[in-house]
Amino acid sequence: MKTATQLEEILFDDAALTTYALLDGASIPDLLDYLDSMQPEYVCLYRGELKAGVEEVAPYLVQLEEGHPFTRWLLDKGWGEHYGVFVQSCEAITVVRLHLRRSLRVYTEEGKGLLFRYYDPRVLRVFLPSMTAEEAQAFFGPIRIFLCEAEDAMQILRFVKKEAAVVCESRPLAGPDGWQRVSG
């Protein structure tokens, strides 16, 4: 599929960064079967022994490799389906996992803990632009870039932490256009 090829070129355009997919098991039918059969390097964001049924709906961090069967499957089948988001970092999967785990829970004013599904692109693309510089520093940590599908799946969004805020850029998947800053 042409879109998958274009996505792969974008995701692997900087050899200094490792590209990971942060996937929502609740949104991907049979994700564990695909991970087991194609064998990319992956870890669950949840730790310890999971209760029955939780393993299938948990978030997973998957190290992607250009041309790998899992990468191709994910880009072919998952783009536009809210399967998850992409993160790029210079750090190993264990470091990235530990950092991403820190944002899995948010707390209400009453102190009640809630699951925060920031790995859903519909959540991430609203959440990241609303951050202060301090919040962005903490949330990004070792992550250099977050990428996800735009509301129009023929666009990809890229979020980069800058000194004053998070910068959002978009790029069409069709055509030669490069990254354009999103106003806001």
C-alpha positions, -999 to 999 in steps of 0.1 A, spaced: 0 0 0 14 34 -10 4 50 23 23 24 43 54 30 22 52 68 27 47 63 65 76 40 67 98 66 50 87 93 74 91 71 105 126 60 96 140 92 81 164 98 110 188 69 116 199 84 149 164 79 164 147 46 173 111 45 163 86 28 186 49 22 183 28 27 215 -2 5 208 -36 2 225 -44 -35 229 -81 -25 234 -82 -11 199 -64 -39 180 -81 -73 176 -56 -101 182 -26 -78 188 -8 -104 210 -12 -130 182 5 -106 157 33 -98 182 39 -135 189 39 -145 153 60 -117 139 83 -113 169 92 -77 170 108 -65 203 80 -54 226 70 -48 262 38 -43 280 35 -9 297 18 -25 327 40 -44 350 37 -76 369 12 -105 364 -19 -92 347 -54 -102 356 -74 -123 332 -84 -103 302 -61 -73 309 -32 -86 289 -53 -83 257 -63 -47 263 -31 -34 278 -8 -8 260 23 -22 244 56 -5 233 70 -21 202 104 -13 187 98 -9 150 123 -18 123 122 -6 87 109 -34 64 100 -57 93 68 -77 87 52 -63 119 60 -27 108 44 -33 74 14 -50 90 9 -22 114 12 6 88 -10 -13 63 -38 -22 88 -36 2 116 -32 37 100 -64 56 104 -78 30 128 -66 46 161 -43 17 169 -18 39 187 9 65 183 46 66 175 75 78 196 111 84 186 139 84 211 177 77 213 170 55 243 165 18 247 131 2 249 135 -3 287 142 34 293 113 45 271 89 20 287 98 32 322 92 68 312 59 62 294 46 42 324 47 74 345 18 89 325 -6 60 326 -26 75 355 -40 109 362 -58 119 394 -89 138 400 -91 167 425 -106 141 449 -75 119 445 -91 92 424 -67 75 400 -79 72 364 -63 55 334 -50 80 309 -51 66 274 -27 92 259 -16 65 234 -49 70 215 -41 94 187 -75 112 192 -63 120 228 -27 128 221 -34 153 193 -56 173 217 -35 168 248 0 177 236 -7 212 223 -24 222 256 8 217 276 29 243 293 67 242 288 72 225 322 45 199 315 60 192 281 95 187 297 82 161 321 59 144 296 84 141 268 114 131 290 136 109 267 111 111 238 123 134 210 92 132 188 56 120 190 38 111 158 2 102 151 -25 102 125 -44 134 121 -81 135 121 -78 132 83 -58 100 81 -41 113 49 -21 136 72 5 127 98 11 149 128 45 154 145 49 169 180 83 183 191 91 199 224 105 234 221 116 258 248 83 276 252 58 249 241 50 218 221 51 225 183 27 206 161 35 201 125 15 182 98 25 166 66 3 150 39 10 114 30 4 120 -7 26 144 -25 61 159 -20 51 185 7 72 186 38 63 195 74 41 225 79 35 241 113 0 238 126 -14 271 139 -26 272 175 
